[in-house]
Amino acid sequence: MRKIDQNLKDSRVQEILEAALRCFVKTGFSAASVRDIATEADVSLGLLYRYFDDKAAIVEAAIRADSGEFRSRLDSLTAKGFTAETLLAFLEQEVALRAEASMFALTSEIIAEAARNPTIAALVRQNVEAAELDFTEVLAAFYGAQKKSDAKQFAMQQASHLLGLVDLLSMRAFLHLRINSNEALKSALEIQTASHDLR
């Protein structure tokens, strides 16, 4: 059997995932068939099945890819030098990203499917927990450098609270409900860091 070039495989997988996400946004998760995804990706059904066993496997790969993208954005945050200002800018960027129409629609579709499918629910939960853990590590490193004795515990609480607030703010932003994300995030940071001055 001819070996598949890894770069080609990675490229094909990415194309299929992006096509699947477009299908989920356009027609909803349940209505999008594997054939629809193959057509959208401009690949044969047989080729798609060489990379993914079924639609659930595509969703699983998409969820895992999302986790990796969040980690990349966190790496960019730490590369800039972690201050109160860069943290606030990062959180505002996350709100804006998650409030984009296609991203919000996709997230809503996956959450809706999670309500019906325990396997998808478990994957979503793992993804959220992984994001919180990654964010905790970044915050703990900062607070540790600031000689905070309870840096890890404080960072764990803050990661959960801040990412939860980001999710809420992105929903309100998408729905055009009156909210000042900057002020809400700033207030949350001030409350949570009252005894842990970031400046």
Salt bridges, closest charged atoms under 4 A:
GLU15 OE1 - ARG12 NH1 3.28
GLU40 OE2 - ARG22 NE 2.78
GLU40 OE1 - LYS26 NZ 3.05
GLU60 OE2 - ARG64 NH2 2.82
ASP75 OD1 - ARG71 NH2 3.26
GLU94 OE2 - ARG73 NE 2.45
GLU94 OE1 - ARG98 NH2 2.96
GLU113 OE1 - ARG116 NH2 2.85
ASP134 OD1 - ARG71 NH1 3.38
GLU137 OE1 - ARG71 NH1 3.55
ASP150 OD1 - HIS196 NE2 3.70
ASP167 OD1 - ARG98 NH1 2.68
ASP197 OD1 - ARG199 NH1 3.82
